[in-house]
Amino acid sequence: MPVSCRACASSSTAALGDRIGRRASVLAGAVLFGAASVLAAYAQTSEMLIVARALLGLGGAALMPSTLALIRNLFHDARQRAKAVTLWTTVMTAGISLGPVVSGLLLEHFWWGSVFLINLPAMVLLLVLVPFLVPEFRSAQRERFDLLSSVLSLGAVLLVVYGIKEWARHGYDPLPAVTMGVGLVVGFVFVRRQKHLAHPMIDLGLLGRRTFGGPVFANLLAMFATVGMAVFLTQYLQSVLGLSPFRAALWSLVPAVGAAVAAPVAAALAQRVDRAYVMGGGFLASACGFLWMTHVRADSALWFALTGAALYAGGLVAAMALATELALGAAPPERAGSAAAVLESGQELGGALGMAVLGSIGAAVYSREMADAVPAGMPHAEAVRETLGGATAAAARLPDETADAVLTAARDAFTHGMSFAAVGAAVVMAAAGVFSLAWLRGAGRAKPPSEPAEPRSAVLPS
């Protein structure tokens, strides 16, 4: 739910940031994120925790697009902006990878609320340093904030993402289908409204440019594969290979190292050759990584699985860093916040789609194989046939010989399902590579030094 909140709130908060100032939006997001972290850490009920997690999503929605928008405003030179976006992507990837490790350490030594309180030092650092180090930027045009557009965008994305995730979790059901349908209708109303506004929250003309819409679509496909396979890799390390959550988190840093190396290498290559070729190469490398994962079995060595994961993660991060930089460069500085929000919303939607489609593929293969392997009269047969987690829990209540047979069959079925999901991810990545080569070739070339500098948005004194 927090991810859904962040996805649906990004456009609204970033559009507001274009008006009130991107630095102000970062500071407001830091305050909200810190306060929500304290609320979550000391939540006394599940309802209170859900509210706190939703507020964390809103705080993240203010922070992430605003930081990208600030990069767009601070670095007008294409080469400098490419380096800044590469560093931003690398730091974000490192943070995502280190998060489970730090959380595991905290949970081993402190109570569960500590995983939220660890956010406070970073938020305090932002509040102290940003006013001194980052100038304020906001649109020179004092446009009126359209509250109705904000509500429509929130409703559309939240309903669609919620429906997709419920479909992925429980399979087809009328309620998620109706929810997605209503969300699409609300989204259609939102788009129609944007076409008739003098100052729309999302510039549809900008989205129609190949230098902006193309990278947004490429990032959506990249997140489709990234999030869709992340669930499989985590379960494989813990439930198939038997690693503890903390050890699994540590080994998950290996793919992050590949991503950290690939991003700056791709940025350097993009200075010498057309970035479409580099992006296409990144997507094709990730497709090879996913094909590698189709050969992972329940008894495969740990290094074998991690090598495939590092290959696809490196290719994906390289392509996404270049796509992000290209999209930011195509956006006018005064609309940088809205442009960054569209990028993030597309990524969140791609992740939800990947979880739904690839997760459904893996679940279907697992259920089909376990239906043949598990007798109908066996205790807990239904739980065993549904998920690997259900099989693991059921095995703990079965006789040793039966439990071993169930776990062996479940782990084999899971890895087969992961292989089919990896094939789906590889196909999507190959399509993304072809799309990048066909649609983005020649786009976003660096301007010669003789060309005039682009107009800047208003820079306000600190």
Salt bridges, closest charged atoms under 4 A:
ASP18 OD1 - ARG22 NH2 2.65
GLU143 OE1 - ARG19 NH2 3.47
GLU143 OE2 - HIS199 ND1 3.51
GLU143 OE1 - ARG335 NH1 3.45
ASP146 OD2 - ARG193 NE 2.89
GLU166 OE2 - ARG169 NH1 3.50
GLU166 OE1 - HIS170 NE2 3.55
ASP274 OD2 - ARG445 NH2 3.38
GLU325 OE2 - ARG81 NE 3.44
GLU325 OE1 - ARG275 NH1 2.32
GLU344 OE2 - ARG6 NE 3.18
GLU348 OE2 - ARG6 NH2 3.01
GLU369 OE1 - HIS416 ND1 2.91
GLU454 OE2 - ARG72 NH1 2.70
GLU454 OE2 - HIS76 ND1 2.94
